[in-house]
Amino acid sequence: MTIKEAILKSLNDINCLTNYMEIYNHIVEKNYYDFGTAKTPASTISALLGDFIRNGDSRVKRIKQEGGTYSYYLTKNEQEIGIDVFEAFTTTTTTMPPPKQKIKPYDERDLHKLLSSYLKNTKIYSKTIFHEQSKYGKDSNQIWTHPDMVGIKFLNLQTKTSQNLLKSINRVDSIKLSSYELKKEINSDSELKKAFFQAVSNSSWANFGYLVAFEFSDSLSDEIERLSQSFGIGIIELNANPFKSKLLFPPKYRDLDFKTIDKLCKINKDFEIFIELIDKLMTAQERYYKSTEKELDELCDDYFDSDAEIEKYCKEKNIPIDENETTGL
């Protein structure tokens, strides 16, 4: 594995706030990486941890300690170590990043695995919904009915007692369902309006609706912000390294629309099975929970396990990669 992968693996093993020296010692102890004749390998670990933060890699976070030192941890382990898991979703930025190369020969659905990896890092299960497999799937109007992807996040309570209490009061409060409309690029006002209101239409059933694109023209930043705030649709800019993707504007919460959920279940089998497994997981007895969770995970979209996989995938699919920020080392 690369040094970065060794760092991520060690952070996951340690699973608590830790510093660069403890991470270095763990890498050496587990033989995750051979530093060879490097004179200051611990300093290299420290520098690379800083790179995760400076480059906006959402997998790693840090906390400043007394004396100016930093402790690091994995975003996906926030709940287990007592860090507020929702912090990353409430940060809003109005700074639009620079435009990327405009010629992109990849397919829109090639982006789904990038988005599923970004979501999996925040413990959201996601599933692509193939509208062409629905009843009347050849009807072009169906693009205003189906989301491109759906996601589910469970409230991760730590004790069986609190879990049972929540289920007995209102099971809907224990989950958050999301809808995602994906686009390769949005470069004009007309493209933005069409994509945005497609996202509004396709997400009417969900708690949260998102418009996701690999590229937004920076000339549209003011209009994107206005539409997001007016209609409550979240905006995500996807990156070739999914862990550097950015939540530009957060969505507003809405109650579930069960009539629309019922309609989608009737016309699309993928969506129906997804909803069935959510209900099965929410009602599963403790002894069946792990097997049901595995069943849901297997139904959901694939995601990347390493930086090397991401880079290989993007090159195979001709998805543009910023040469100054390659995912590997």
C-alpha positions as CSV (number, residue, x, y, z in Angstrom):
1,M,0.0,0.0,0.0
2,T,1.0,3.6,-0.4
3,I,2.0,5.8,2.6
4,K,-1.4,7.5,2.5
5,E,-3.2,4.2,2.5
6,A,-1.0,3.1,5.4
7,I,-2.0,6.2,7.3
8,L,-5.7,5.6,6.6
9,K,-5.4,2.0,7.7
10,S,-3.6,2.9,10.9
11,L,-6.2,5.6,11.8
12,N,-8.9,3.0,11.3
13,D,-7.1,0.5,13.5
14,I,-6.4,3.0,16.3
15,N,-10.0,4.3,16.1
16,C,-9.5,7.3,18.5
17,L,-7.8,10.7,18.6
18,T,-4.1,10.1,17.8
19,N,-1.0,12.0,16.8
20,Y,1.4,11.5,13.9
21,M,4.0,9.7,16.1
22,E,1.5,7.1,17.2
23,I,0.4,6.6,13.6
24,Y,4.1,6.2,12.5
25,N,4.7,3.6,15.3
26,H,1.6,1.7,14.3
27,I,2.6,1.6,10.6
28,V,6.1,0.2,11.6
29,E,4.6,-2.3,14.1
30,K,2.1,-3.6,11.6
31,N,4.6,-3.5,8.7
32,Y,2.1,-1.5,6.5
33,Y,4.9,0.4,4.7
34,D,8.6,0.0,4.3
35,F,10.3,3.4,4.9
36,G,13.6,2.0,3.7
37,T,16.5,4.4,4.4
38,A,14.3,7.5,4.9
39,K,16.0,9.7,7.5
40,T,12.8,11.3,9.0
41,P,9.9,9.0,8.3
42,A,7.9,10.3,11.3
43,S,8.1,13.8,9.8
44,T,6.9,12.5,6.5
45,I,3.8,11.1,8.3
46,S,3.2,14.5,9.9
47,A,3.5,16.3,6.6
48,L,1.1,13.9,4.8
49,L,-1.5,14.2,7.6
50,G,-1.3,18.0,7.0
51,D,-1.8,17.3,3.2
52,F,-5.1,15.5,3.9
53,I,-6.4,18.6,5.7
54,R,-5.0,21.2,3.3
55,N,-6.3,19.4,0.2
56,G,-9.8,19.1,1.7
57,D,-9.8,15.2,1.8
58,S,-13.0,14.5,3.8
59,R,-11.8,11.2,5.1
60,V,-9.5,12.7,7.7
61,K,-10.1,15.4,10.3
62,R,-8.0,16.9,13.1
63,I,-8.5,18.8,16.4
64,K,-6.0,21.3,17.8
65,Q,-4.8,20.4,21.3
66,E,-3.3,22.5,24.0
67,G,0.3,23.6,23.0
68,G,-0.6,23.8,19.4
69,T,-0.3,20.1,18.5
70,Y,-2.9,18.2,16.4
71,S,-4.8,15.0,17.0
72,Y,-6.2,13.2,13.9
73,Y,-9.1,10.8,13.3
74,L,-11.2,9.3,10.5
75,T,-14.5,11.0,9.7
76,K,-16.3,7.7,9.4
77,N,-15.4,6.9,13.1
78,E,-16.7,10.2,14.5
79,Q,-19.6,8.6,16.4
80,E,-17.5,5.9,17.9
81,I,-15.0,8.4,19.3
82,G,-17.6,11.0,20.4
83,I,-17.2,13.6,17.7
84,D,-20.3,15.3,16.3
85,V,-20.9,13.4,13.0
86,F,-23.2,16.1,11.6
87,E,-20.5,18.8,11.7
88,A,-19.4,18.1,8.1
89,F,-22.9,18.4,6.8
90,T,-23.7,21.8,8.4
91,T,-20.7,23.7,6.9
92,T,-21.7,26.0,4.1
93,T,-19.2,27.6,1.7
94,T,-19.9,30.1,-1.0
95,T,-16.5,29.9,-2.6
96,M,-16.9,28.2,-6.0
97,P,-13.8,26.2,-7.1
98,P,-12.1,26.9,-10.4
99,P,-13.5,25.2,-13.5
100,K,-12.2,21.9,-14.7
101,Q,-11.4,20.8,-18.3
102,K,-14.6,21.0,-20.3
103,I,-14.1,18.0,-22.6
104,K,-15.2,14.9,-20.8
105,P,-15.7,11.6,-22.8
106,Y,-16.9,9.6,-19.8
107,D,-20.6,8.7,-19.1
108,E,-22.8,10.3,-16.5
109,R,-23.3,7.0,-14.7
110,D,-19.5,6.6,-14.4
111,L,-19.8,9.2,-11.7
112,H,-22.2,7.1,-9.5
113,K,-19.3,5.1,-8.0
114,L,-17.6,8.3,-7.0
115,L,-20.7,9.6,-5.3
116,S,-21.4,6.3,-3.6
117,S,-17.8,6.4,-2.2
118,Y,-18.3,10.0,-0.9
119,L,-21.6,9.0,0.7
120,K,-20.3,5.7,2.2
121,N,-17.6,7.7,4.0
122,T,-20.4,9.4,5.9
123,K,-22.2,6.1,6.5
124,I,-24.9,6.7,3.9
125,Y,-26.0,3.6,2.0
126,S,-26.7,4.6,-1.7
127,K,-28.3,2.8,-4.6
128,T,-28.6,3.7,-8.3
129,I,-32.2,3.7,-9.6
130,F,-32.4,2.7,-13.3
131,H,-35.4,4.5,-14.7
132,E,-35.2,2.5,-17.9
133,Q,-36.1,-0.6,-16.0
134,S,-39.4,0.9,-14.7
135,K,-42.8,0.5,-16.1
136,Y,-43.1,3.1,-18.8
137,G,-39.4,3.5,-18.5
138,K,-39.0,4.5,-22.2
139,D,-41.3,7.5,-21.6
140,S,-39.0,10.6,-21.5
141,N,-41.2,12.2,-18.9
142,Q,-40.0,9.5,-16.4
143,I,-36.8,11.5,-15.9
144,W,-38.8,13.9,-13.8
145,T,-40.1,11.0,-11.6
146,H,-37.0,9.0,-10.8
147,P,-33.9,10.1,-8.8
148,D,-30.6,9.0,-10.2
149,M,-29.5,7.7,-6.8
150,V,-31.2,7.3,-3.4
151,G,-29.5,7.2,0.0
152,I,-30.3,6.1,3.5
153,K,-28.7,7.1,6.8
154,F,-29.6,5.4,10.1
155,L,-29.4,7.2,13.4
156,N,-26.6,5.2,15.2
157,L,-27.7,4.9,18.8
158,Q,-25.2,3.2,21.0
159,T,-27.5,1.1,23.3
160,K,-30.2,-1.4,22.7
161,T,-32.5,0.4,25.2
162,S,-32.3,3.7,23.3
163,Q,-32.8,2.0,20.0
164,N,-35.9,0.2,21.2
165,L,-37.3,3.5,22.7
166,L,-36.9,5.3,19.4
167,K,-38.5,2.5,17.4
168,S,-41.5,2.4,19.8
169,I,-42.0,6.2,19.5
170,N,-41.5,6.8,15.8
171,R,-39.4,4.7,13.5
172,V,-39.3,7.4,10.8
173,D,-37.1,9.5,13.2
174,S,-34.4,6.8,13.1
175,I,-33.7,7.2,9.4
176,K,-33.0,10.0,6.9
177,L,-33.7,9.3,3.2
178,S,-32.0,11.3,0.4
179,S,-32.4,11.7,-3.3
180,Y,-29.6,12.6,-5.7
181,E,-29.7,14.1,-9.3
182,L,-26.4,13.7,-11.0
183,K,-25.0,15.7,-14.0
184,K,-21.6,15.7,-15.7
185,E,-21.4,19.5,-16.0
186,I,-23.6,22.5,-15.7
187,N,-22.3,25.4,-17.7
188,S,-25.2,27.7,-18.5
189,D,-28.2,29.2,-16.8
190,S,-30.7,27.1,-18.9
191,E,-28.8,23.9,-18.0
192,L,-28.8,24.9,-14.3
193,K,-32.6,25.6,-14.3
194,K,-33.4,22.3,-16.0
195,A,-31.2,20.2,-13.8
196,F,-32.3,22.0,-10.6
197,F,-36.0,21.6,-11.1
198,Q,-35.4,18.0,-12.2
199,A,-33.8,17.5,-8.8
200,V,-36.7,19.3,-7.1
201,S,-39.2,17.0,-8.9
202,N,-37.3,13.8,-8.3
203,S,-36.7,14.4,-4.6
204,S,-40.2,15.4,-3.5
205,W,-40.5,12.1,-1.6
206,A,-37.3,12.3,0.4
207,N,-36.0,14.0,3.6
208,F,-33.2,15.6,1.6
209,G,-32.7,16.4,-2.1
210,Y,-29.4,17.1,-3.8
211,L,-28.1,18.2,-7.2
212,V,-24.7,16.8,-7.9
213,A,-22.3,17.7,-10.7
214,F,-18.7,17.1,-11.6
215,E,-18.4,20.7,-12.9
216,F,-20.4,23.9,-12.1
217,S,-19.5,27.0,-14.1
218,D,-18.3,29.6,-11.5
219,S,-20.4,32.2,-13.3
220,L,-23.5,30.5,-11.9
221,S,-22.5,30.6,-8.3
222,D,-24.9,33.3,-7.3
223,E,-27.8,31.7,-9.0
224,I,-27.0,28.3,-7.6
225,E,-27.0,29.8,-4.1
226,R,-30.3,31.5,-4.7
227,L,-32.0,28.4,-6.0
228,S,-30.6,26.3,-3.2
229,Q,-31.8,28.6,-0.5
230,S,-35.2,29.1,-2.1
231,F,-36.1,25.4,-2.7
232,G,-34.0,23.7,-0.1
233,I,-31.9,21.5,-2.5
234,G,-28.4,20.7,-1.5
235,I,-25.5,21.2,-3.9
236,I,-22.5,18.8,-4.1
237,E,-19.5,19.3,-6.4
238,L,-18.1,15.8,-7.1
239,N,-14.3,15.4,-7.4
240,A,-12.3,12.7,-9.2
241,N,-11.1,11.8,-5.7
242,P,-14.6,11.4,-4.1
243,F,-13.3,12.2,-0.6
244,K,-12.4,15.7,-1.8
245,S,-16.0,16.3,-3.0
246,K,-17.6,19.4,-1.6
247,L,-21.0,20.2,-0.1
248,L,-21.4,23.7,-1.5
249,F,-24.9,24.3,0.0
250,P,-26.7,22.0,2.5
251,P,-30.3,20.9,1.9
252,K,-33.4,21.7,4.0
253,Y,-35.1,18.9,5.8
254,R,-38.6,17.7,4.7
255,D,-41.0,15.1,5.9
256,L,-41.3,11.9,3.8
257,D,-44.0,11.8,1.1
258,F,-45.3,8.3,1.4
259,K,-47.7,8.6,-1.5
260,T,-44.8,9.3,-3.8
261,I,-42.7,6.6,-2.2
262,D,-45.6,4.2,-2.9
263,K,-45.7,5.3,-6.5
264,L,-42.0,4.8,-7.0
265,C,-42.2,1.3,-5.4
266,K,-45.0,0.4,-7.9
267,I,-43.1,1.4,-11.0
268,N,-39.5,0.6,-10.1
269,K,-38.3,-2.8,-8.6
270,D,-34.9,-1.4,-7.6
271,F,-36.5,1.3,-5.5
272,E,-39.1,-1.2,-4.0
273,I,-36.4,-3.6,-2.9
274,F,-34.3,-0.8,-1.4
275,I,-37.3,0.4,0.7
276,E,-38.1,-3.2,1.7
277,L,-34.6,-3.8,3.0
278,I,-34.7,-0.5,5.0
279,D,-37.9,-1.6,6.7
280,K,-36.4,-5.1,7.3
281,L,-33.3,-3.6,8.9
282,M,-35.3,-1.3,11.1
283,T,-37.5,-4.1,12.4
284,A,-34.9,-6.8,12.6
285,Q,-34.3,-8.6,15.8
286,E,-30.8,-8.1,17.3
287,R,-29.6,-11.6,16.2
288,Y,-30.6,-10.9,12.6
289,Y,-29.4,-7.3,12.4
290,K,-25.8,-7.9,11.0
291,S,-27.0,-10.3,8.3
292,T,-29.8,-7.8,7.2
293,E,-27.3,-5.0,7.2
294,K,-25.0,-7.1,5.0
295,E,-27.9,-7.7,2.6
296,L,-28.6,-4.0,2.3
297,D,-24.9,-3.3,1.7
298,E,-24.7,-5.9,-1.1
299,L,-27.8,-4.4,-2.8
300,C,-26.2,-0.9,-2.7
301,D,-23.7,0.6,-5.2
302,D,-20.1,-0.4,-5.1
303,Y,-17.5,2.0,-3.6
304,F,-13.8,2.4,-3.6
305,D,-11.6,0.8,-0.9
306,S,-8.3,2.6,-1.8
307,D,-6.8,5.6,-3.5
308,A,-5.1,3.3,-6.1
309,E,-8.6,2.0,-7.1
310,I,-9.9,5.5,-7.6
311,E,-7.0,6.6,-9.8
312,K,-7.2,3.4,-11.9
313,Y,-11.0,3.8,-12.3
314,C,-10.8,7.4,-13.4
315,K,-8.1,6.7,-15.9
316,E,-10.1,3.8,-17.4
317,K,-13.3,5.9,-17.6
318,N,-11.4,9.0,-18.8
319,I,-12.7,11.0,-15.9
320,P,-10.4,14.1,-15.6
321,I,-8.0,14.1,-12.7
322,D,-6.2,17.2,-11.5
323,E,-2.5,16.3,-12.1
324,N,-1.5,18.5,-9.2
325,E,-3.7,16.4,-6.8
326,T,-3.5,12.8,-7.8
327,T,-5.2,10.4,-5.4
328,G,-2.1,8.2,-4.9
329,L,1.3,9.1,-3.7
